[in-house]
């Protein structure tokens, strides 16, 4: 499973994308599972005020299903001025 990272999520992970090995990705069934897994691997992600997830170019909710073949992106909080 490959996850695209933007903004501060890229800074936290240290790369523009993240690959989760198939044996671990198979246990991730929902967006909530993915968020929980990522926050364990990268605790600083848990400190963000919000973290949106896009699955196949559409915003996804925590209960939405995911698969190894989905295009997934983490979208950090956006500030403006």
GROMACS elastic network, one bead per residue, 0.5 to 0.9 nm:
[ bonds ]
;  ai    aj funct       b0    kb
    1    18     6  0.81791   500
    1    19     6  0.55569   500
    1    20     6  0.51064   500
    1    21     6  0.67086   500
    1    22     6  0.66150   500
    1    25     6  0.62063   500
    1    26     6  0.89094   500
    1    67     6  0.79141   500
    1    69     6  0.67223   500
    1    70     6  0.76743   500
    1    71     6  0.83210   500
    1    72     6  0.82945   500
    2    17     6  0.67768   500
    2    18     6  0.56241   500
    2    20     6  0.63667   500
    2    21     6  0.89403   500
    2    68     6  0.79326   500
    2    69     6  0.84492   500
    2    70     6  0.83147   500
    2    71     6  0.71447   500
    2    72     6  0.68498   500
    2    73     6  0.86160   500
    3    16     6  0.86069   500
    3    17     6  0.54744   500
    3    18     6  0.51206   500
    3    19     6  0.63349   500
    3    20     6  0.80535   500
    3    71     6  0.70108   500
    3    73     6  0.53224   500
    3    74     6  0.71292   500
    4    10     6  0.84551   500
    4    16     6  0.61182   500
    4    18     6  0.65685   500
    4    19     6  0.89845   500
    4    71     6  0.80197   500
    4    72     6  0.62164   500
    4    74     6  0.63027   500
    4    75     6  0.88184   500
    5     8     6  0.83318   500
    5     9     6  0.56795   500
    5    11     6  0.87361   500
    5    13     6  0.82449   500
    5    15     6  0.74268   500
    5    16     6  0.50305   500
    5    17     6  0.53446   500
    5    18     6  0.74575   500
    5    72     6  0.89196   500
    5    73     6  0.59054   500
    5    74     6  0.52920   500
    5    75     6  0.70335   500
    5    76     6  0.85924   500
    6     9     6  0.56188   500
    6    10     6  0.51431   500
    6    11     6  0.81801   500
    6    16     6  0.66978   500
    6    17     6  0.85801   500
    6    73     6  0.78275   500
    6    74     6  0.65826   500
    6    75     6  0.60704   500
    6    76     6  0.68907   500
    7    10     6  0.55121   500
    7    11     6  0.67080   500
    7    75     6  0.76194   500
    7    76     6  0.64271   500
    7    77     6  0.86208   500
    7    78     6  0.86164   500
    8    12     6  0.61247   500
    8    13     6  0.86361   500
    8    45     6  0.88139   500
    8    48     6  0.88775   500
    8    75     6  0.88580   500
    8    76     6  0.64193   500
    8    77     6  0.84254   500
    9    12     6  0.50841   500
    9    13     6  0.62176   500
    9    14     6  0.82044   500
    9    15     6  0.86958   500
    9    16     6  0.85071   500
    9    44     6  0.89026   500
    9    45     6  0.69360   500
    9    51     6  0.88817   500
    9    74     6  0.70660   500
    9    75     6  0.75349   500
    9    76     6  0.62633   500
   10    13     6  0.53264   500
   10    14     6  0.55866   500
   10    15     6  0.53655   500
   10    16     6  0.53431   500
   10    17     6  0.75129   500
   10    74     6  0.89460   500
   11    14     6  0.50271   500
   11    15     6  0.69994   500
   11    16     6  0.84042   500
   12    15     6  0.82063   500
   12    42     6  0.73041   500
   12    44     6  0.66929   500
   12    45     6  0.71012   500
   13    16     6  0.80302   500
   13    17     6  0.83976   500
   13    18     6  0.78623   500
   13    42     6  0.69324   500
   13    45     6  0.87529   500
   14    17     6  0.87383   500
   15    18     6  0.70372   500
   17    73     6  0.86880   500
   19    22     6  0.89437   500
   20    23     6  0.83717   500
   20    24     6  0.65975   500
   20    25     6  0.58258   500
   21    24     6  0.54747   500
   21    25     6  0.59655   500
   21    26     6  0.86096   500
   22    26     6  0.59562   500
   22    27     6  0.89558   500
   22    68     6  0.74342   500
   23    26     6  0.56363   500
   23    27     6  0.75688   500
   24    27     6  0.57989   500
   24    28     6  0.73115   500
   25    28     6  0.52617   500
   25    29     6  0.82665   500
   25    34     6  0.84341   500
   25    67     6  0.81054   500
   25    68     6  0.66027   500
   26    29     6  0.72326   500
   26    67     6  0.77307   500
   26    68     6  0.71471   500
   27    33     6  0.81571   500
   28    31     6  0.78095   500
   28    32     6  0.84960   500
   28    33     6  0.52675   500
   28    34     6  0.57261   500
   28    37     6  0.80314   500
   28    65     6  0.88015   500
   28    66     6  0.73525   500
   28    67     6  0.77809   500
   28    68     6  0.87643   500
   29    32     6  0.83154   500
   29    33     6  0.63129   500
   29    34     6  0.76753   500
   29    64     6  0.84114   500
   29    65     6  0.56466   500
   29    66     6  0.55328   500
   29    67     6  0.67990   500
   30    33     6  0.51284   500
   30    34     6  0.64454   500
   30    35     6  0.87859   500
   30    61     6  0.88005   500
   30    62     6  0.65675   500
   30    63     6  0.57026   500
   30    64     6  0.54122   500
   30    66     6  0.52805   500
   30    67     6  0.83051   500
   31    34     6  0.50390   500
   31    35     6  0.62075   500
   31    36     6  0.86244   500
   31    53     6  0.73612   500
   31    55     6  0.87183   500
   31    60     6  0.72201   500
   31    61     6  0.66451   500
   31    63     6  0.61286   500
   31    64     6  0.58026   500
   31    65     6  0.64572   500
   31    66     6  0.64744   500
   32    35     6  0.51024   500
   32    36     6  0.61440   500
   32    37     6  0.85734   500
   32    61     6  0.79559   500
   32    63     6  0.63108   500
   32    64     6  0.80408   500
   33    36     6  0.51965   500
   33    37     6  0.61605   500
   33    38     6  0.86354   500
   33    62     6  0.80043   500
   33    63     6  0.88026   500
   34    37     6  0.51147   500
   34    38     6  0.61174   500
   34    39     6  0.85651   500
   34    62     6  0.88754   500
   34    66     6  0.86066   500
   35    38     6  0.51522   500
   35    39     6  0.60791   500
   35    40     6  0.86321   500
   35    45     6  0.88120   500
   35    46     6  0.87727   500
   35    51     6  0.86490   500
   35    53     6  0.85958   500
   35    62     6  0.83115   500
   36    39     6  0.52018   500
   36    40     6  0.63368   500
   36    41     6  0.87786   500
   36    46     6  0.87983   500
   37    40     6  0.52577   500
   37    41     6  0.63757   500
   37    42     6  0.85986   500
   38    41     6  0.50146   500
   38    42     6  0.57802   500
   38    43     6  0.77167   500
   38    45     6  0.74409   500
   38    46     6  0.86879   500
   39    44     6  0.71508   500
   39    45     6  0.55405   500
   39    46     6  0.54958   500
   40    43     6  0.55880   500
   40    45     6  0.88054   500
   40    46     6  0.85324   500
   41    45     6  0.89499   500
   42    45     6  0.58431   500
   42    46     6  0.78473   500
   43    46     6  0.55147   500
   43    47     6  0.74045   500
   44    47     6  0.52771   500
   44    48     6  0.73061   500
   45    48     6  0.56679   500
   45    51     6  0.80712   500
   46    49     6  0.81869   500
   46    50     6  0.87002   500
   46    51     6  0.86685   500
   47    50     6  0.84948   500
   48    51     6  0.66637   500
   48    76     6  0.75131   500
   48    77     6  0.73656   500
   49    76     6  0.85194   500
   49    77     6  0.67564   500
   50    75     6  0.87826   500
   50    76     6  0.65738   500
   50    77     6  0.55275   500
   51    74     6  0.68208   500
   51    75     6  0.59194   500
   51    77     6  0.62040   500
   52    59     6  0.70713   500
   52    60     6  0.75505   500
   52    61     6  0.82886   500
   52    73     6  0.83587   500
   52    74     6  0.59804   500
   52    76     6  0.62918   500
   52    77     6  0.76754   500
   53    58     6  0.83489   500
   53    59     6  0.59028   500
   53    60     6  0.56877   500
   53    61     6  0.75331   500
   53    62     6  0.85385   500
   53    72     6  0.70009   500
   53    73     6  0.57364   500
   53    75     6  0.58806   500
   53    76     6  0.86328   500
   54    57     6  0.55641   500
   54    58     6  0.50495   500
   54    60     6  0.53627   500
   54    61     6  0.87059   500
   54    71     6  0.79125   500
   54    72     6  0.56054   500
   54    73     6  0.51075   500
   54    74     6  0.65376   500
   54    75     6  0.73382   500
   55    58     6  0.54344   500
   55    59     6  0.63105   500
   55    60     6  0.59942   500
   55    64     6  0.89797   500
   55    66     6  0.74949   500
   55    70     6  0.63130   500
   55    71     6  0.56265   500
   55    73     6  0.66844   500
   56    59     6  0.83697   500
   56    70     6  0.59116   500
   56    72     6  0.63164   500
   56    73     6  0.84224   500
   57    71     6  0.72207   500
   57    72     6  0.76640   500
   57    73     6  0.79687   500
   60    63     6  0.81764   500
   60    64     6  0.61974   500
   60    65     6  0.88500   500
   61    64     6  0.54356   500
   61    65     6  0.89476   500
   62    65     6  0.84115   500
   66    69     6  0.82747   500
   66    70     6  0.65761   500
   66    72     6  0.86397   500
   67    70     6  0.55741   500
   68    71     6  0.85047   500
   75    78     6  0.84479   500
